[in-house]
Amino acid sequence: MGPGNHYQKERLVKPTVKASLARNVSSKSGRTDYVRVKFNHTAGGLQAIPLFGRSGMLRPLTEADGLLTIPADKEGLMSGESVEIEIWN
């Protein structure tokens, strides 16, 4: 920021929740992937069900309850793994 710029970047706090991943999700190492998920409440707790589809499709986007981020250093996530989901309001 220049000396005349009085705006500060703020880090937005996004609400998240822990859930169990319902199925395996693959990802290429070296690339951060974002997967839309739908929540399912079970006797064992909250479950995140991945919604797959092309990125331009609106239906999976409108059905999603949140977003799962797969870090670039991972080659996917396994079913049953505890994951953090960014909740969409």
MIDOSE-1310 file (N, C-alpha, C; in nm, 2 decimals, decimal comma, always signed):
residues 89
mgpg	+0,08/-0,12/+0,00/+0,00/+0,00/+0,00/+0,09/+0,12/+0,00; +0,05/+0,22/-0,08/+0,12/+0,34/-0,09/+0,09/+0,43/+0,03; +0,17/+0,54/+0,05/+0,16/+0,62/+0,17/+0,02/+0,70/+0,17; -0,04/+0,72/+0,06/-0,17/+0,79/+0,06/-0,29/+0,70/+0,07
nhyq	-0,26/+0,57/+0,08/-0,37/+0,47/+0,08/-0,41/+0,44/+0,23; -0,52/+0,48/+0,27/-0,56/+0,46/+0,41/-0,64/+0,34/+0,44; -0,67/+0,26/+0,33/-0,75/+0,14/+0,34/-0,66/+0,02/+0,39; -0,71/-0,06/+0,47/-0,63/-0,18/+0,52/-0,70/-0,30/+0,47
kerl	-0,63/-0,40/+0,44/-0,69/-0,53/+0,40/-0,73/-0,60/+0,53; -0,85/-0,65/+0,53/-0,91/-0,72/+0,64/-0,92/-0,87/+0,61; -0,88/-0,95/+0,70/-0,90/-1,09/+0,68/-1,04/-1,13/+0,72; -1,12/-1,18/+0,63/-1,25/-1,22/+0,66/-1,25/-1,35/+0,73
vkpt	-1,33/-1,36/+0,84/-1,35/-1,48/+0,91/-1,47/-1,55/+0,85; -1,44/-1,67/+0,80/-1,54/-1,75/+0,74/-1,59/-1,86/+0,83; -1,72/-1,88/+0,85/-1,76/-1,99/+0,95/-1,73/-2,12/+0,89; -1,68/-2,21/+0,97/-1,65/-2,35/+0,93/-1,71/-2,45/+1,03
vkas	-1,71/-2,57/+0,99/-1,76/-2,68/+1,07/-1,68/-2,81/+1,03; -1,66/-2,89/+1,13/-1,60/-3,02/+1,11/-1,70/-3,12/+1,07; -1,66/-3,21/+0,97/-1,75/-3,31/+0,92/-1,67/-3,43/+0,88; -1,74/-3,55/+0,87/-1,67/-3,67/+0,82/-1,70/-3,68/+0,67
larn	-1,60/-3,70/+0,59/-1,61/-3,71/+0,45/-1,68/-3,84/+0,41; -1,79/-3,82/+0,33/-1,87/-3,94/+0,29/-1,81/-4,03/+0,19; -1,72/-3,98/+0,10/-1,65/-4,07/+0,00/-1,51/-4,01/-0,03; -1,43/-4,09/-0,09/-1,30/-4,05/-0,13/-1,31/-3,93/-0,24
vssk	-1,21/-3,84/-0,23/-1,21/-3,73/-0,32/-1,06/-3,72/-0,37; -1,04/-3,74/-0,50/-0,91/-3,73/-0,55/-0,87/-3,59/-0,59; -0,74/-3,57/-0,59/-0,68/-3,43/-0,62/-0,54/-3,45/-0,67; -0,50/-3,36/-0,76/-0,36/-3,37/-0,81/-0,27/-3,29/-0,71
sgrt	-0,16/-3,35/-0,68/-0,06/-3,28/-0,59/-0,01/-3,16/-0,66; +0,01/-3,05/-0,58/+0,06/-2,93/-0,64/-0,05/-2,83/-0,68; -0,17/-2,87/-0,66/-0,28/-2,78/-0,70/-0,39/-2,78/-0,59; -0,43/-2,67/-0,55/-0,54/-2,65/-0,45/-0,67/-2,68/-0,52
dyvr	-0,75/-2,77/-0,47/-0,88/-2,80/-0,52/-0,99/-2,76/-0,43; -1,10/-2,71/-0,48/-1,22/-2,68/-0,41/-1,34/-2,76/-0,45; -1,40/-2,83/-0,35/-1,51/-2,92/-0,38/-1,63/-2,88/-0,30; -1,74/-2,86/-0,37/-1,87/-2,83/-0,31/-1,92/-2,95/-0,24
vkfn	-1,98/-2,93/-0,12/-2,04/-3,04/-0,04/-2,18/-3,01/+0,01; -2,25/-3,12/+0,03/-2,38/-3,11/+0,09/-2,37/-3,18/+0,23; -2,44/-3,13/+0,33/-2,44/-3,19/+0,46/-2,54/-3,29/+0,48; -2,51/-3,40/+0,55/-2,60/-3,50/+0,59/-2,58/-3,52/+0,74
htag	-2,69/-3,51/+0,82/-2,69/-3,53/+0,96/-2,72/-3,67/+0,99; -2,62/-3,74/+1,05/-2,64/-3,89/+1,08/-2,62/-3,90/+1,23; -2,65/-4,03/+1,28/-2,64/-4,06/+1,42/-2,49/-4,04/+1,47; -2,40/-4,06/+1,37/-2,26/-4,05/+1,40/-2,20/-3,91/+1,39
glqa	-2,29/-3,81/+1,35/-2,24/-3,68/+1,34/-2,27/-3,62/+1,20; -2,20/-3,51/+1,17/-2,22/-3,44/+1,05/-2,13/-3,51/+0,94; -2,19/-3,53/+0,82/-2,12/-3,59/+0,71/-2,12/-3,49/+0,59; -2,01/-3,49/+0,52/-2,00/-3,40/+0,41/-2,00/-3,49/+0,28
iplf	-2,09/-3,47/+0,20/-2,11/-3,54/+0,07/-2,06/-3,46/-0,04; -1,95/-3,50/-0,11/-1,90/-3,42/-0,22/-2,00/-3,41/-0,34; -2,02/-3,29/-0,40/-2,10/-3,28/-0,51/-2,01/-3,25/-0,63; -2,01/-3,35/-0,72/-1,92/-3,34/-0,84/-2,00/-3,29/-0,96
grsg	-1,93/-3,22/-1,04/-1,99/-3,16/-1,17/-1,89/-3,06/-1,22; -1,91/-3,02/-1,35/-1,82/-2,92/-1,41/-1,84/-2,79/-1,33; -1,73/-2,71/-1,33/-1,73/-2,59/-1,25/-1,83/-2,49/-1,30; -1,87/-2,49/-1,42/-1,97/-2,40/-1,47/-2,12/-2,44/-1,45
mlrp	-2,14/-2,55/-1,39/-2,28/-2,60/-1,37/-2,33/-2,53/-1,25; -2,45/-2,48/-1,26/-2,52/-2,41/-1,15/-2,59/-2,50/-1,05; -2,64/-2,61/-1,09/-2,71/-2,70/-1,00/-2,63/-2,75/-0,88; -2,51/-2,80/-0,90/-2,43/-2,84/-0,78/-2,40/-2,72/-0,69
ltea	-2,38/-2,61/-0,75/-2,35/-2,49/-0,67/-2,47/-2,45/-0,59; -2,59/-2,46/-0,64/-2,71/-2,42/-0,56/-2,75/-2,52/-0,46; -2,71/-2,65/-0,48/-2,74/-2,76/-0,38/-2,64/-2,76/-0,27; -2,52/-2,70/-0,28/-2,41/-2,71/-0,19/-2,44/-2,63/-0,06
dgll	-2,40/-2,69/+0,05/-2,41/-2,63/+0,18/-2,27/-2,56/+0,22; -2,17/-2,61/+0,15/-2,04/-2,55/+0,19/-1,93/-2,59/+0,09; -1,81/-2,56/+0,13/-1,69/-2,58/+0,04/-1,58/-2,64/+0,11; -1,53/-2,75/+0,05/-1,41/-2,82/+0,11/-1,29/-2,78/+0,03
tipa	-1,18/-2,74/+0,10/-1,06/-2,71/+0,03/-0,96/-2,82/+0,05; -0,90/-2,87/-0,06/-0,80/-2,97/-0,06/-0,67/-2,90/-0,08; -0,58/-2,90/+0,02/-0,45/-2,82/+0,00/-0,37/-2,88/-0,11; -0,28/-2,80/-0,17/-0,19/-2,84/-0,28/-0,10/-2,96/-0,24
dkeg	-0,07/-2,97/-0,11/+0,03/-3,08/-0,07/-0,04/-3,22/-0,05; -0,17/-3,22/-0,08/-0,25/-3,35/-0,06/-0,28/-3,41/-0,20; -0,29/-3,54/-0,21/-0,33/-3,61/-0,33/-0,47/-3,67/-0,31; -0,55/-3,59/-0,25/-0,69/-3,63/-0,22/-0,72/-3,66/-0,07
lmsg	-0,84/-3,69/-0,04/-0,89/-3,72/+0,09/-0,96/-3,85/+0,09; -0,96/-3,92/+0,20/-1,02/-4,05/+0,21/-1,16/-4,04/+0,28; -1,25/-4,13/+0,24/-1,38/-4,14/+0,31/-1,36/-4,16/+0,46; -1,44/-4,10/+0,54/-1,43/-4,11/+0,68/-1,34/-4,01/+0,75
esve	-1,25/-3,95/+0,66/-1,16/-3,85/+0,72/-1,23/-3,72/+0,77; -1,19/-3,67/+0,88/-1,24/-3,55/+0,94/-1,19/-3,43/+0,86; -1,28/-3,35/+0,81/-1,25/-3,24/+0,72/-1,31/-3,11/+0,78; -1,26/-3,00/+0,74/-1,32/-2,87/+0,78/-1,39/-2,81/+0,66
ieiw	-1,51/-2,77/+0,67/-1,59/-2,72/+0,56/-1,63/-2,58/+0,59; -1,60/-2,49/+0,49/-1,65/-2,35/+0,49/-1,80/-2,35/+0,47; -1,87/-2,30/+0,56/-2,02/-2,30/+0,55/-2,06/-2,18/+0,46; -2,15/-2,21/+0,37/-2,22/-2,10/+0,29/-2,35/-2,07/+0,35
n	-2,37/-1,94/+0,37/-2,49/-1,89/+0,43/-2,60/-1,88/+0,33
